[in-house]
Amino acid sequence: MCEAVRIIEADANRSADTHLLTFPLPVEWDVDLYLKDESTHPTGSLKHRLARSLFLYAICNGWVRSGTPVIEASSGSTAVSEAYFARLLGLPFIAVMPTSTSQEKIALIERQGGTCHFVDRPGAIYDESRRLATELNGHFMDQFTHAERATDWRGNNNIAESIFEQVALEAHPEPDWVVVGAGTGGTSATIGRYLRYRRLRTRLAVVDPERSVFFDAWRDTRPRLTAETGSRIEGIGRPRVEPSFVGDVIDRMIKVPDAASIATIRYVETTLGRRVGGSTGTNLWGAFEIIAELRAQGRSGSVVSLLCDGGERYGNTYYDDDWLAANGLDLRPHTEVLARFFAEGRWTPA
């Protein structure tokens, strides 16, 4: 156990803290927007933090030992990051995923040393993960249950502490808002708890894509709400309220159309000088709305959000016009909203 913890902590020491980028806005607005660039982690996404925490949590609880097979229900960035840490520790890793998972995602997981196990029904990934863990005498990591408790929300260089250390010398060192999405709910739970623990006035806004139930469940206090389809914005949004989603620490939620998320990442590509993933577009859409409200109120201040991962993973989806057409997504009305926002500072959603 001691050696495993050392290996994980050594990896953290080798990875410098992620940058806090300034998103350029007109100087006369007197509102600053910062993006915490989580794409610079070794596995390329925000999920690197989650995977590190989950492994430490499982090891220190005695659930993962030398040789323990690790199983996760994921076909996305969490599986990529967990495969990375499993390889560091010399452990077998199996990602349970639907048969419809793209070859690009499979390749990313396998490149990190993971094995992919397929099920026909997306909803079967949880039961199949538990079955495999029992059969192989392994451990089901279960990110959706353990995300909010595996991270030390009081500090210990979690994402919230890192953000506030990095804005300490900025013009507005206590942001008005932090804007994030929810997949497991772990990031929003960590930030929301940290804000209260540190007695900060910063408020937490959580953005939610259109096929996710988090927004409606939070608004209507319906924790058992479910949906039939999964989110098209990878990494955020769920068809059920996950155990790690802590709604009571959230000050506001914003529902974001999928076409708006994708229009945003395409619109800001030149500004950022790079492509980013769809969840970053969801974050930015919510951040722009809040910034427009600050301007309408005649207030200065700052907003912080997350750049969750790079756009190179989405060349065949969000940046592909044929994929957009096949999914019935029209970006034009949302692109017009963005153009008016940057030209006039007003928010007039379609």
Buried (B, 14 or more C-beta within 10 A) or exposed (E): EEEBBEBBEEBBEEBEEBBBEEBEBEEEBBBBBBBBBBBBBBBBBBBBBBBBBBBBBBBEEEBBEEEBBBBBBBBBBBBBBBBBBBBBBEBBBBBBBBEEBEEEBBEBBBEBBBBBBBBEEBEBBBEBBBBBBEEBEBBBBBBBBBBBBBBBBEBEEBBBBBBBEBBEEBEBEBBBBBBBBBBBBBBBBBBBBBBEEBEBEBBBBBBBBBBBBBBBBBEEEEEEBEBEEBBBBBBBBBBBBBBBBBBEBBEBBBBBBBBBBBBBBBBBBEEBEBBBBBBBBBBBBBBBBBBBEBBEEEEEBBBBBBBBBBBBBBEEBBBEEEBBEEEEBEBEEBBEBBEBBBEEBEBEEE
